[in-house]
């Protein structure tokens, strides 16, 4: 069965801390999405990657294809980073399979 | 910018009512998707469509139907709403034809409550 697991489910940190959210998947994939969902529901795509590493501002996403694992890092975290972060993967077809999300809270 | 809009942000309906959720995208995307999102379960695919008048069942299609008469519009229909269909409903769209590495764009969501 194609599965996606995220950890931790909930994460609370102080402003300025370095944040890591992990995503593991069960079988080989074609590509992986990191998504952000703020309170109110709207989902925004942060990264799509199939290998290596991508960086955008304070956000960094890495993927290790051999280990079937991806990480999302946030440097110098800020309260506005508080959101649910969702990992989603393409298992070789047109449909995304989603993790259950990591709820991040950054305390000032 | 791609824009995906949904007809309502919040909706309250009664058990047994027929409910229509509308989704419109403005970037000529072929693929459109309807998901529901529940705490602890993540996003689950209800139906998707590869093109006009084409539809395929997702993982949880029971109790739902869809309609895609025009490329930009994908409608989700609850024929007879039930309380277990209370959820957040999210629409998404994505271009195809260039491989599967294309970003998926989401609408703002409709929070449906069935009483």
Backbone of each chain as ProteinMPNN parsed JSONL, in Angstrom:
{"seq_chain_A": "XXXXXXXXXXXXXXXXXXXXXXXXXXXXXXXXXXXXXXXXXXXXXXXXXXXXXXXXXXXXXXXXXXXXXXXXXXXXXXXXXXXXXXXXXXXXXXXXXXXXXXXXXXXX", "coords_chain_A": {"N_chain_A": [[0.854, -1.186, 0.0], [0.541, 2.207, -0.817], [1.939, 4.591, 1.156], [2.205, 7.537, 3.206], [4.031, 9.046, 5.695], [4.238, 11.392, 8.31], [6.28, 13.233, 10.604], [7.079, 15.342, 13.387], [3.657, 14.993, 14.662], [2.675, 17.207, 15.942], [4.265, 20.274, 16.713], [5.87, 22.504, 18.766], [7.637, 25.472, 19.142], [10.13, 27.911, 20.062], [10.359, 31.283, 18.93], [12.767, 31.86, 16.435], [14.061, 29.439, 16.549], [15.485, 26.541, 14.897], [13.725, 24.555, 12.666], [12.604, 21.26, 11.95], [10.797, 19.142, 9.894], [9.621, 15.952, 9.138], [9.203, 13.503, 6.509], [8.218, 10.384, 5.413], [8.0, 7.753, 3.03], [6.436, 4.888, 1.471], [7.096, 3.436, -0.878], [8.881, 3.699, -4.045], [8.861, 6.956, -5.528], [7.622, 9.496, -7.818], [7.638, 12.244, -7.532], [7.641, 14.81, -4.99], [5.659, 16.859, -2.898], [5.776, 19.71, -0.811], [3.513, 21.295, 1.273], [1.709, 24.124, 2.596], [-0.601, 25.005, 5.069], [-2.587, 27.434, 6.305], [-4.495, 28.578, 9.184], [-7.957, 28.623, 8.497], [-7.905, 27.416, 6.091], [-6.844, 27.541, 3.344], [-4.532, 26.137, 1.033], [-1.147, 26.194, 0.21], [1.387, 25.691, -2.165], [4.673, 24.888, -1.346], [7.123, 23.651, -2.117], [8.126, 21.568, -4.868], [9.727, 18.595, -5.438], [12.003, 16.188, -6.812], [14.471, 15.202, -6.446], [17.496, 15.77, -4.527], [17.826, 19.05, -3.294], [16.025, 21.968, -2.349], [15.684, 25.516, -1.989], [14.029, 28.251, -0.523], [13.971, 31.355, 0.476], [13.72, 31.315, 3.928], [13.128, 28.681, 4.019], [13.893, 25.278, 3.481], [13.992, 22.389, 1.54], [14.638, 18.945, 1.429], [15.395, 15.83, -0.192], [15.799, 12.335, -0.004], [16.155, 9.887, -2.088], [16.901, 7.193, -2.028], [16.583, 6.489, 0.649], [13.946, 6.994, 0.928], [12.805, 9.375, 1.996], [12.047, 12.659, 3.115], [12.782, 16.0, 4.148], [11.629, 19.016, 5.644], [12.898, 22.096, 6.365], [12.967, 24.92, 8.5], [14.549, 27.885, 8.921], [15.503, 30.248, 11.471], [12.905, 30.599, 12.74], [9.593, 32.045, 12.798], [6.687, 33.562, 14.308], [4.756, 33.839, 12.245], [5.191, 31.63, 10.709], [3.688, 29.675, 11.77], [1.561, 27.065, 11.159], [-0.062, 24.384, 9.366], [1.878, 21.875, 8.01], [2.173, 19.973, 5.142], [3.023, 16.951, 3.643], [3.111, 15.539, 0.433], [2.889, 13.005, -2.055], [3.649, 11.79, -5.378], [2.967, 8.673, -6.46], [3.938, 7.668, -8.925], [1.745, 8.021, -10.539], [-1.032, 10.096, -11.579], [-2.118, 11.09, -9.272], [-2.032, 12.63, -6.078], [-0.822, 11.458, -2.943], [-1.395, 12.031, 0.427], [0.28, 13.034, 3.451], [-0.642, 13.184, 6.961], [-0.113, 15.608, 8.029], [1.737, 18.171, 9.813], [1.389, 20.045, 12.624], [2.55, 23.143, 13.254], [3.597, 25.365, 15.728], [4.797, 28.479, 16.509], [6.177, 30.208, 19.087], [6.23, 33.518, 20.267]], "CA_chain_A": [[0.0, 0.0, 0.0], [1.308, 3.437, -0.879], [1.667, 5.372, 2.35], [3.041, 8.689, 3.519], [3.997, 9.317, 7.131], [4.922, 12.601, 8.725], [6.571, 13.395, 12.022], [6.066, 14.98, 14.386], [2.294, 15.442, 14.356], [2.589, 18.558, 16.489], [5.569, 20.803, 17.072], [5.852, 23.857, 19.317], [9.01, 25.946, 19.285], [10.308, 29.335, 20.314], [10.788, 32.093, 17.786], [14.194, 31.819, 16.16], [14.577, 28.071, 16.512], [15.563, 25.801, 13.636], [12.627, 23.587, 12.653], [12.68, 20.165, 10.979], [9.615, 18.288, 9.755], [10.037, 14.792, 8.364], [8.213, 12.798, 5.704], [8.693, 9.107, 4.881], [7.013, 7.119, 2.152], [6.613, 3.433, 1.512], [7.687, 2.891, -2.104], [9.47, 4.724, -4.882], [7.942, 8.005, -5.954], [8.03, 10.322, -8.949], [7.882, 13.607, -7.06], [7.112, 15.076, -3.648], [5.196, 18.226, -2.651], [5.553, 20.239, 0.536], [2.409, 22.245, 1.235], [1.469, 24.847, 3.835], [-2.013, 25.343, 5.254], [-2.824, 28.339, 7.422], [-5.863, 28.535, 9.709], [-8.863, 29.158, 7.481], [-8.03, 26.327, 5.128], [-6.161, 27.595, 2.061], [-3.277, 25.376, 0.93], [-0.191, 26.8, -0.711], [2.525, 24.833, -2.471], [5.974, 25.458, -0.997], [8.137, 23.052, -2.966], [7.955, 20.266, -5.483], [11.075, 18.114, -5.758], [12.162, 14.76, -7.101], [15.811, 14.817, -6.003], [18.344, 16.838, -4.04], [17.515, 20.069, -2.304], [15.546, 23.259, -2.852], [15.665, 26.546, -0.95], [13.279, 29.473, -0.835], [13.987, 32.176, 1.684], [14.137, 30.579, 5.131], [12.677, 27.301, 3.906], [14.75, 24.367, 2.725], [13.444, 21.036, 1.428], [15.586, 17.956, 0.92], [14.826, 14.515, -0.406], [16.752, 11.235, -0.189], [15.368, 8.892, -2.816], [17.271, 5.834, -1.584], [16.025, 6.235, 1.978], [12.507, 7.297, 0.859], [12.626, 10.317, 3.091], [12.214, 14.076, 2.814], [12.684, 16.895, 5.296], [11.395, 20.445, 5.448], [13.554, 22.859, 7.418], [12.708, 26.364, 8.582], [15.57, 28.569, 9.717], [15.064, 31.492, 12.132], [11.442, 30.514, 12.709], [8.838, 33.241, 13.169], [5.274, 33.207, 14.551], [3.956, 33.733, 11.016], [5.39, 30.294, 10.151], [2.728, 28.764, 12.398], [0.662, 26.54, 10.127], [0.055, 22.946, 9.172], [2.736, 21.551, 6.864], [1.699, 18.703, 4.603], [3.839, 16.288, 2.628], [2.28, 14.776, -0.508], [3.766, 12.384, -3.05], [3.146, 11.098, -6.558], [3.497, 7.315, -6.554], [4.036, 7.226, -10.316], [0.523, 8.285, -11.285], [-1.418, 11.502, -11.575], [-2.807, 11.452, -8.036], [-1.23, 12.833, -4.889], [-1.153, 10.833, -1.664], [-1.038, 13.035, 1.414], [0.473, 12.756, 4.858], [-1.692, 13.777, 7.795], [0.252, 16.978, 8.361], [2.426, 18.546, 11.058], [0.925, 21.361, 13.101], [3.673, 23.889, 13.819], [3.28, 26.593, 16.46], [5.991, 29.221, 16.902], [5.82, 31.113, 20.181], [7.11, 34.71, 20.252]], "C_chain_A": [[0.891, 1.238, 0.0], [0.947, 4.329, 0.299], [2.665, 6.485, 2.524], [2.898, 8.973, 5.01], [4.802, 10.562, 7.454], [5.196, 12.562, 10.225], [7.303, 14.709, 12.244], [4.668, 15.415, 13.937], [2.086, 16.874, 14.804], [3.983, 18.988, 16.923], [5.395, 22.243, 17.552], [7.282, 24.273, 19.585], [9.01, 27.439, 19.571], [10.741, 30.033, 19.034], [12.301, 32.045, 17.644], [14.767, 30.419, 16.064], [14.595, 27.512, 15.095], [14.565, 24.656, 13.698], [12.893, 22.514, 11.599], [11.401, 19.351, 11.042], [9.982, 17.172, 8.785], [8.868, 14.121, 7.642], [8.861, 11.519, 5.177], [7.596, 8.479, 4.05], [7.424, 5.678, 1.893], [7.309, 2.852, 0.294], [8.239, 4.042, -2.939], [8.447, 5.704, -5.409], [8.496, 8.723, -7.18], [8.381, 11.731, -8.505], [7.193, 13.8, -5.718], [6.815, 16.57, -3.514], [5.323, 18.522, -1.159], [4.54, 21.369, 0.421], [2.262, 22.907, 2.592], [-0.008, 25.227, 3.909], [-2.167, 26.195, 6.516], [-4.243, 28.158, 7.946], [-6.807, 29.222, 8.736], [-8.916, 28.264, 6.276], [-7.188, 26.378, 3.886], [-4.815, 26.888, 2.087], [-2.407, 26.006, -0.145], [0.954, 25.823, -0.933], [3.824, 25.553, -2.126], [7.06, 24.965, -1.946], [7.555, 21.842, -3.677], [9.357, 19.797, -5.862], [11.073, 16.617, -5.994], [13.554, 14.278, -6.73], [16.479, 16.03, -5.372], [17.7, 17.772, -3.034], [16.986, 21.315, -3.006], [15.455, 24.23, -1.688], [14.852, 27.734, -1.437], [13.191, 30.285, 0.43], [14.512, 31.39, 2.868], [13.736, 29.105, 5.097], [13.613, 26.49, 3.017], [14.063, 23.002, 2.71], [14.508, 20.124, 0.833], [14.863, 16.642, 0.712], [15.945, 13.515, -0.635], [15.976, 10.084, -0.798], [15.664, 7.478, -2.31], [16.629, 5.501, -0.245], [14.526, 6.518, 2.035], [12.119, 8.269, 1.973], [12.862, 11.745, 2.597], [12.094, 14.874, 4.108], [12.398, 18.313, 4.827], [12.009, 21.168, 6.641], [13.126, 24.319, 7.335], [13.791, 26.967, 9.465], [14.991, 29.857, 10.297], [13.542, 31.589, 12.153], [10.786, 31.754, 13.314], [7.391, 32.832, 13.425], [4.433, 33.091, 13.275], [4.189, 32.405, 10.282], [4.42, 29.281, 10.746], [1.67, 28.368, 11.381], [0.717, 25.023, 10.2], [0.861, 22.715, 7.9], [2.424, 20.121, 6.432], [2.666, 18.216, 3.53], [2.895, 15.477, 1.73], [3.165, 14.229, -1.617], [2.977, 11.845, -4.23], [3.795, 9.722, -6.596], [3.473, 6.829, -8.003], [2.747, 7.376, -11.094], [0.135, 9.738, -11.114], [-1.977, 11.975, -10.239], [-1.819, 11.591, -6.883], [-1.754, 11.992, -3.731], [-0.57, 11.702, -0.57], [-0.686, 12.418, 2.762], [-0.602, 13.475, 5.665], [-1.329, 15.16, 8.315], [0.966, 17.108, 9.693], [1.968, 19.951, 11.441], [2.078, 22.046, 13.834], [3.163, 25.16, 14.491], [4.578, 27.241, 16.906], [5.574, 30.286, 17.918], [6.778, 32.303, 20.179], [8.026, 34.735, 21.468]], "O_chain_A": [[1.878, 1.302, 0.733], [-0.195, 4.769, 0.433], [3.805, 6.408, 2.067], [1.789, 9.122, 5.522], [5.902, 10.761, 6.94], [4.46, 11.952, 11.001], [8.067, 15.145, 11.384], [4.525, 16.125, 12.942], [1.41, 17.658, 14.137], [4.772, 18.19, 17.429], [4.849, 23.088, 16.842], [8.053, 23.523, 20.183], [8.019, 28.134, 19.347], [11.401, 29.447, 18.176], [13.028, 32.177, 18.629], [15.867, 30.242, 15.54], [13.839, 27.939, 14.222], [14.552, 23.881, 14.654], [13.348, 22.814, 10.496], [10.976, 18.924, 12.116], [10.582, 17.419, 7.739], [7.723, 14.163, 8.09], [9.928, 11.567, 4.565], [6.41, 8.651, 4.33], [8.581, 5.296, 2.066], [8.042, 1.87, 0.416], [8.085, 5.21, -2.584], [7.308, 5.338, -5.701], [9.667, 8.581, -7.533], [9.309, 12.344, -9.034], [6.284, 13.053, -5.355], [7.592, 17.421, -3.945], [5.007, 17.667, -0.332], [4.678, 22.273, -0.403], [2.638, 22.336, 3.616], [-0.588, 25.708, 2.935], [-1.915, 25.741, 7.631], [-5.104, 27.643, 7.233], [-6.49, 30.288, 8.208], [-9.87, 28.331, 5.501], [-6.825, 25.315, 3.382], [-4.051, 27.02, 3.042], [-2.861, 26.306, -1.249], [1.435, 25.199, 0.013], [4.05, 26.684, -2.556], [7.818, 25.756, -2.506], [6.64, 21.182, -3.186], [10.094, 20.521, -6.532], [10.251, 15.881, -5.449], [13.8, 13.072, -6.701], [16.095, 17.17, -5.634], [17.105, 17.335, -2.049], [17.429, 21.672, -4.097], [15.187, 23.837, -0.552], [14.963, 28.165, -2.585], [12.436, 29.956, 1.346], [15.621, 30.857, 2.823], [13.986, 28.37, 6.053], [14.059, 26.942, 1.963], [13.608, 22.52, 3.747], [15.185, 20.478, -0.132], [13.848, 16.368, 1.353], [16.908, 13.788, -1.352], [15.23, 9.39, -0.107], [14.751, 6.662, -2.183], [16.185, 4.374, -0.023], [13.898, 6.309, 3.072], [11.223, 8.004, 2.775], [13.746, 12.003, 1.781], [11.396, 14.473, 5.04], [12.856, 18.749, 3.771], [11.674, 20.881, 7.791], [12.948, 24.874, 6.251], [13.927, 26.593, 10.63], [14.11, 30.479, 9.703], [12.967, 32.549, 11.642], [11.332, 32.41, 14.2], [6.909, 31.867, 12.832], [3.483, 32.309, 13.242], [3.466, 32.089, 9.338], [4.341, 28.148, 10.272], [0.975, 29.214, 10.818], [1.457, 24.454, 11.003], [0.566, 23.286, 6.85], [2.414, 19.194, 7.241], [3.069, 18.964, 2.639], [1.987, 14.808, 2.223], [4.086, 14.907, -2.071], [1.805, 11.49, -4.109], [5.011, 9.603, -6.743], [3.039, 5.71, -8.278], [2.663, 6.893, -12.223], [0.901, 10.526, -10.56], [-2.281, 13.159, -10.092], [-0.899, 10.788, -6.729], [-2.962, 11.833, -3.557], [0.603, 12.072, -0.62], [-1.27, 11.413, 3.168], [-1.372, 14.271, 5.127], [-2.143, 15.813, 8.969], [0.819, 16.268, 10.581], [2.136, 20.908, 10.686], [2.52, 21.593, 14.889], [2.399, 25.927, 13.905], [5.375, 26.618, 17.607], [4.735, 31.143, 17.64], [7.993, 32.124, 20.099], [8.827, 35.657, 21.62]]}, "seq_chain_B": "XXXXXXXXXXXXXXXXXXXXXXXXXXXXXXXXXXXXXXXXXXXXXXXXXXXXXXXXXXXXXXXXXXXXXXXXXXXXXXXXXXXXXXXXXXXXXXXXXXXXXXXXXXXXXXXXXXX", "coords_chain_B": {"N_chain_B": [[-1.056, 34.626, -11.98], [-2.195, 31.444, -10.991], [-5.557, 30.801, -10.283], [-7.786, 29.307, -8.13], [-11.056, 29.002, -7.349], [-13.694, 28.619, -4.971], [-17.172, 28.105, -4.449], [-18.338, 28.691, -1.962], [-17.238, 29.648, 1.33], [-18.138, 28.812, 3.788], [-20.73, 26.592, 4.688], [-23.943, 25.55, 5.625], [-26.024, 22.855, 5.918], [-28.974, 20.765, 5.871], [-29.648, 17.414, 6.924], [-30.241, 15.142, 4.3], [-30.606, 17.029, 2.326], [-29.827, 18.153, -1.008], [-26.664, 18.967, -2.108], [-24.541, 21.299, -3.635], [-21.259, 21.863, -4.528], [-19.133, 24.163, -5.885], [-16.383, 24.615, -8.109], [-13.969, 26.609, -9.629], [-11.431, 27.148, -12.013], [-8.907, 29.242, -13.45], [-6.908, 28.821, -15.318], [-6.896, 27.108, -17.461], [-6.452, 24.423, -16.876], [-6.185, 20.894, -17.247], [-6.569, 18.817, -15.404], [-8.595, 18.279, -12.597], [-9.552, 18.195, -9.118], [-11.329, 16.873, -6.32], [-11.209, 16.968, -2.834], [-11.649, 15.798, 0.541], [-11.061, 16.93, 3.847], [-10.229, 15.815, 6.954], [-9.758, 15.894, 10.507], [-6.818, 14.305, 11.597], [-6.894, 12.509, 9.5], [-6.003, 13.592, 7.176], [-5.854, 14.8, 3.742], [-8.173, 13.397, 1.558], [-8.916, 11.819, -1.492], [-11.774, 12.397, -3.385], [-13.083, 12.51, -5.957], [-11.778, 12.794, -9.298], [-10.922, 14.561, -12.325], [-9.882, 14.233, -15.655], [-10.407, 15.669, -17.88], [-12.825, 17.566, -19.749], [-16.055, 16.312, -19.18], [-15.018, 13.947, -18.336], [-14.434, 11.694, -15.695], [-13.204, 10.234, -12.7], [-13.332, 7.878, -10.057], [-12.122, 8.542, -6.798], [-10.542, 7.787, -3.721], [-12.583, 7.762, -1.835], [-15.409, 7.773, -2.891], [-18.069, 7.274, -2.252], [-21.366, 8.345, -1.785], [-21.078, 10.684, -3.086], [-21.128, 12.623, -6.133], [-19.953, 13.905, -9.31], [-19.552, 16.62, -11.656], [-18.438, 17.712, -14.794], [-18.802, 19.828, -17.028], [-17.733, 21.974, -18.341], [-14.392, 23.05, -19.041], [-13.211, 24.695, -17.109], [-14.667, 24.359, -14.808], [-15.602, 22.401, -12.046], [-17.766, 20.403, -10.398], [-18.924, 19.297, -7.264], [-21.205, 17.027, -5.947], [-23.472, 16.341, -3.42], [-25.753, 14.045, -3.094], [-27.691, 13.392, -1.18], [-27.352, 14.795, 1.636], [-25.477, 13.821, 4.522], [-24.775, 13.571, 8.051], [-22.216, 12.577, 8.432], [-20.817, 13.628, 6.365], [-20.009, 16.078, 7.016], [-17.394, 18.273, 6.827], [-14.205, 19.63, 5.703], [-13.957, 20.737, 2.445], [-11.923, 20.58, -0.347], [-10.883, 21.882, -3.406], [-8.838, 21.312, -6.278], [-6.492, 22.041, -8.916], [-4.561, 21.127, -11.849], [-2.102, 21.261, -14.393], [-1.581, 19.065, -17.18], [0.203, 16.828, -19.354], [2.836, 17.504, -19.531], [4.363, 15.674, -18.261], [4.442, 14.48, -14.849], [5.28, 16.303, -13.041], [4.102, 18.613, -12.149], [2.964, 21.484, -10.434], [0.343, 21.461, -8.044], [-2.588, 23.293, -7.589], [-4.554, 24.779, -5.101], [-7.922, 25.455, -4.04], [-9.603, 27.753, -1.729], [-11.118, 26.273, 0.027], [-14.132, 24.787, 1.337], [-16.022, 24.828, 4.145], [-18.169, 22.563, 5.206], [-21.078, 21.983, 7.013], [-23.276, 19.577, 8.116], [-26.4, 19.295, 9.418]], "CA_chain_B": [[-1.161, 33.597, -10.97], [-3.329, 30.528, -11.074], [-6.534, 31.025, -9.237], [-8.83, 28.314, -7.98], [-12.057, 29.558, -6.444], [-14.791, 27.752, -4.572], [-18.37, 28.942, -4.385], [-18.653, 29.131, -0.603], [-16.255, 29.306, 2.357], [-18.861, 28.112, 4.841], [-22.045, 26.144, 4.228], [-24.661, 24.728, 6.591], [-27.146, 22.184, 5.264], [-29.685, 19.798, 6.694], [-29.611, 16.025, 6.471], [-31.151, 14.836, 3.207], [-30.573, 18.051, 1.28], [-28.876, 18.012, -2.111], [-25.679, 20.035, -1.927], [-23.639, 21.518, -4.767], [-20.047, 22.63, -4.275], [-18.602, 24.548, -7.191], [-14.968, 24.977, -8.167], [-13.614, 27.192, -10.924], [-10.018, 27.534, -12.166], [-8.805, 30.186, -14.571], [-5.659, 28.649, -16.059], [-7.031, 26.116, -18.534], [-5.9, 23.148, -16.429], [-6.971, 19.726, -17.616], [-6.875, 17.979, -14.242], [-9.216, 18.902, -11.421], [-9.669, 17.231, -8.031], [-12.054, 17.189, -5.097], [-10.755, 16.276, -1.64], [-12.156, 16.208, 1.831], [-10.007, 16.947, 4.85], [-10.742, 15.577, 8.298], [-8.671, 15.827, 11.498], [-6.174, 13.005, 11.776], [-6.965, 11.678, 8.291], [-5.39, 14.275, 6.04], [-6.685, 14.991, 2.555], [-8.541, 12.172, 0.854], [-9.447, 12.126, -2.812], [-13.151, 11.941, -3.603], [-13.19, 12.307, -7.405], [-10.967, 13.675, -10.117], [-11.321, 14.643, -13.728], [-8.758, 14.509, -16.549], [-10.802, 16.582, -18.94], [-14.266, 17.805, -19.786], [-16.951, 15.154, -19.197], [-14.322, 12.751, -17.864], [-14.329, 11.656, -14.248], [-12.807, 8.952, -12.13], [-13.486, 7.798, -8.613], [-10.94, 8.554, -5.964], [-10.497, 6.794, -2.652], [-13.815, 7.758, -1.012], [-16.463, 8.388, -3.71], [-19.431, 6.917, -1.837], [-22.191, 9.449, -1.323], [-20.758, 11.88, -3.876], [-20.996, 12.55, -7.585], [-19.301, 15.11, -9.827], [-19.923, 17.041, -12.993], [-17.482, 18.612, -15.444], [-19.361, 20.18, -18.334], [-16.8, 22.932, -18.925], [-13.038, 22.763, -18.585], [-12.83, 25.481, -15.949], [-15.585, 24.171, -13.68], [-15.731, 21.021, -11.557], [-18.758, 20.48, -9.337], [-19.105, 18.148, -6.382], [-22.616, 16.952, -5.586], [-23.898, 15.426, -2.374], [-27.141, 13.797, -3.498], [-28.516, 13.434, 0.032], [-26.31, 15.055, 2.627], [-25.569, 13.147, 5.813], [-23.92, 14.224, 9.053], [-20.813, 12.142, 8.3], [-20.196, 14.39, 5.292], [-19.495, 17.323, 7.594], [-15.952, 18.234, 6.583], [-13.64, 20.672, 4.844], [-13.838, 20.256, 1.064], [-10.928, 21.346, -1.082], [-10.759, 21.642, -4.832], [-7.495, 21.617, -6.779], [-6.326, 21.824, -10.349], [-3.168, 20.951, -12.261], [-1.934, 21.031, -15.821], [-0.988, 17.783, -17.513], [0.802, 16.83, -20.687], [4.274, 17.779, -19.453], [4.84, 14.827, -17.182], [3.644, 14.621, -13.63], [5.971, 17.143, -12.073], [3.486, 19.925, -12.176], [2.411, 21.925, -9.171], [-1.111, 21.399, -7.882], [-3.08, 24.536, -6.984], [-5.724, 24.494, -4.291], [-8.864, 26.491, -3.692], [-9.58, 28.133, -0.32], [-11.84, 25.309, 0.848], [-15.502, 25.018, 1.808], [-16.311, 24.081, 5.376], [-19.571, 22.141, 5.152], [-21.673, 21.381, 8.208], [-24.583, 18.965, 7.858], [-27.089, 19.162, 10.709]], "C_chain_B": [[-2.386, 32.724, -11.23], [-4.287, 30.826, -9.951], [-7.581, 29.929, -9.278], [-9.813, 28.861, -6.961], [-13.143, 28.519, -6.162], [-15.976, 28.619, -4.204], [-18.677, 29.454, -2.988], [-17.486, 28.807, 0.312], [-16.89, 28.487, 3.473], [-20.266, 27.786, 4.33], [-22.658, 25.287, 5.317], [-25.891, 24.165, 5.895], [-27.779, 21.193, 6.235], [-29.558, 18.407, 6.074], [-30.662, 15.791, 5.387], [-31.165, 15.859, 2.095], [-29.587, 17.67, 0.186], [-27.955, 19.232, -2.066], [-24.771, 20.098, -3.152], [-22.448, 22.353, -4.294], [-19.389, 22.884, -5.623], [-17.14, 24.958, -7.08], [-14.666, 25.486, -9.576], [-12.13, 27.532, -10.918], [-9.86, 28.316, -13.466], [-7.549, 29.994, -15.418], [-5.708, 27.506, -17.063], [-6.408, 24.774, -18.162], [-6.805, 21.993, -16.823], [-7.452, 18.962, -16.381], [-7.505, 18.798, -13.121], [-9.568, 17.814, -10.421], [-10.599, 17.78, -6.944], [-11.551, 16.303, -3.971], [-11.636, 16.656, -0.467], [-11.041, 16.051, 2.851], [-10.638, 16.841, 6.224], [-9.578, 15.449, 9.266], [-8.134, 14.414, 11.638], [-6.152, 12.127, 10.541], [-6.292, 12.333, 7.093], [-6.38, 14.477, 4.905], [-6.931, 13.652, 1.881], [-9.272, 12.521, -0.43], [-10.835, 11.537, -2.991], [-13.339, 11.561, -5.078], [-12.141, 13.188, -8.084], [-11.387, 13.577, -11.57], [-10.112, 15.01, -14.567], [-9.109, 15.525, -17.626], [-12.317, 16.726, -18.893], [-15.019, 16.489, -19.963], [-16.244, 13.859, -18.793], [-14.197, 12.82, -16.35], [-13.896, 10.274, -13.814], [-12.965, 9.0, -10.623], [-12.12, 7.862, -7.935], [-11.037, 7.474, -4.903], [-11.798, 6.685, -1.863], [-14.978, 8.372, -1.788], [-17.891, 8.165, -3.205], [-20.171, 8.127, -1.282], [-21.987, 10.739, -2.093], [-20.875, 11.579, -5.366], [-20.369, 13.867, -8.047], [-19.823, 15.394, -11.233], [-18.845, 17.963, -13.529], [-17.952, 18.832, -16.878], [-18.49, 21.178, -19.081], [-15.433, 22.733, -18.288], [-12.713, 23.49, -17.283], [-13.63, 25.156, -14.687], [-15.744, 22.7, -13.333], [-16.621, 21.066, -10.328], [-18.811, 19.18, -8.557], [-20.538, 18.178, -5.869], [-22.805, 15.924, -4.484], [-25.389, 15.208, -2.605], [-28.1, 13.89, -2.324], [-27.563, 13.561, 1.209], [-26.56, 14.304, 3.93], [-24.558, 13.778, 6.766], [-22.459, 13.797, 8.922], [-20.114, 12.77, 7.086], [-19.824, 15.806, 5.747], [-17.977, 17.29, 7.515], [-15.517, 19.521, 5.896], [-13.451, 20.063, 3.467], [-12.911, 21.18, 0.289], [-10.894, 20.902, -2.535], [-9.333, 21.98, -5.254], [-7.459, 21.404, -8.284], [-4.845, 21.751, -10.687], [-3.126, 20.727, -13.762], [-1.359, 19.643, -16.026], [-0.333, 17.897, -18.878], [2.27, 17.14, -20.692], [4.914, 16.881, -18.417], [4.071, 15.138, -15.92], [4.288, 15.546, -12.622], [5.394, 18.541, -12.026], [2.808, 20.232, -10.86], [0.89, 21.842, -9.168], [-1.553, 22.636, -7.1], [-4.417, 24.269, -6.306], [-6.623, 25.718, -4.154], [-8.849, 26.75, -2.195], [-10.329, 27.175, 0.597], [-13.258, 25.764, 1.178], [-15.716, 24.171, 3.048], [-17.806, 23.812, 5.42], [-19.975, 21.506, 6.47], [-23.052, 20.856, 7.835], [-25.247, 18.684, 9.198], [-28.154, 18.083, 10.686]], "O_chain_B": [[-3.449, 33.2, -11.63], [-3.884, 31.072, -8.814], [-8.183, 29.658, -10.317], [-9.434, 29.152, -5.827], [-13.458, 27.67, -6.996], [-15.811, 29.733, -3.706], [-19.224, 30.547, -2.842], [-16.804, 27.803, 0.106], [-16.264, 27.585, 4.032], [-20.899, 28.585, 3.64], [-21.999, 24.407, 5.872], [-26.702, 24.914, 5.349], [-27.205, 20.839, 7.265], [-29.384, 18.256, 4.865], [-31.818, 16.188, 5.53], [-31.688, 15.583, 1.016], [-28.623, 16.945, 0.435], [-28.412, 20.372, -1.995], [-24.295, 19.073, -3.64], [-22.626, 23.43, -3.725], [-19.123, 21.962, -6.394], [-16.718, 25.563, -6.095], [-15.054, 24.877, -10.573], [-11.62, 28.12, -9.965], [-10.573, 28.087, -14.443], [-7.16, 30.898, -16.158], [-4.666, 26.993, -17.47], [-5.895, 24.064, -19.027], [-8.03, 22.092, -16.746], [-8.598, 18.517, -16.323], [-7.011, 19.863, -12.751], [-9.845, 16.673, -10.791], [-10.645, 18.983, -6.689], [-11.467, 15.081, -4.1], [-12.288, 17.7, -0.475], [-10.194, 15.165, 2.741], [-11.469, 17.663, 6.61], [-8.518, 14.948, 8.892], [-8.892, 13.454, 11.778], [-5.467, 11.105, 10.524], [-6.04, 11.666, 6.09], [-7.591, 14.343, 5.086], [-6.003, 12.873, 1.664], [-10.132, 13.401, -0.455], [-11.052, 10.344, -2.781], [-13.707, 10.43, -5.396], [-11.682, 14.184, -7.524], [-12.094, 12.659, -11.986], [-9.396, 15.962, -14.257], [-8.231, 16.161, -18.21], [-12.993, 16.081, -18.092], [-14.656, 15.66, -20.798], [-16.829, 12.782, -18.902], [-13.892, 13.874, -15.791], [-14.185, 9.275, -14.473], [-12.756, 10.039, -9.996], [-11.124, 7.325, -8.419], [-11.549, 6.384, -5.153], [-12.088, 5.636, -1.287], [-15.493, 9.411, -1.374], [-18.823, 8.809, -3.688], [-19.661, 8.84, -0.418], [-22.621, 11.756, -1.81], [-20.74, 10.435, -5.798], [-20.268, 14.822, -7.276], [-20.433, 14.551, -11.89], [-18.386, 18.874, -12.839], [-17.556, 18.123, -17.803], [-18.504, 21.223, -20.311], [-15.328, 22.301, -17.14], [-12.005, 22.944, -16.437], [-13.293, 25.638, -13.606], [-15.988, 21.863, -14.202], [-16.273, 21.693, -9.327], [-18.748, 18.094, -9.133], [-21.027, 19.213, -5.415], [-22.357, 14.783, -4.597], [-26.196, 16.098, -2.336], [-29.206, 14.413, -2.464], [-27.036, 12.568, 1.713], [-27.698, 14.17, 4.38], [-23.608, 14.435, 6.339], [-21.559, 14.565, 9.261], [-18.95, 12.472, 6.817], [-19.378, 16.625, 4.944], [-17.342, 16.391, 8.066], [-16.334, 20.377, 5.556], [-12.852, 18.996, 3.332], [-13.091, 22.398, 0.271], [-10.879, 19.71, -2.844], [-8.693, 22.841, -4.65], [-8.284, 20.685, -8.849], [-3.991, 22.232, -9.943], [-4.008, 20.083, -14.33], [-0.713, 19.103, -15.129], [-0.327, 18.971, -19.479], [2.911, 17.056, -21.74], [5.887, 17.265, -17.768], [3.157, 15.962, -15.923], [3.882, 15.571, -11.46], [6.118, 19.525, -11.879], [2.168, 19.376, -10.249], [0.239, 22.123, -10.174], [-0.962, 22.98, -6.076], [-5.296, 23.617, -6.869], [-6.156, 26.857, -4.151], [-8.158, 26.047, -1.458], [-10.191, 27.254, 1.817], [-13.541, 26.958, 1.282], [-15.603, 22.946, 3.005], [-18.608, 24.72, 5.644], [-19.303, 20.609, 6.977], [-23.889, 21.589, 7.309], [-24.723, 17.926, 10.013], [-28.82, 17.851, 11.695]]}, "name": "protein", "num_of_chains": 2, "seq": "XXXXXXXXXXXXXXXXXXXXXXXXXXXXXXXXXXXXXXXXXXXXXXXXXXXXXXXXXXXXXXXXXXXXXXXXXXXXXXXXXXXXXXXXXXXXXXXXXXXXXXXXXXXXXXXXXXXXXXXXXXXXXXXXXXXXXXXXXXXXXXXXXXXXXXXXXXXXXXXXXXXXXXXXXXXXXXXXXXXXXXXXXXXXXXXXXXXXXXXXXXXXXXXXXXXXXXXXXXXXXXX"}
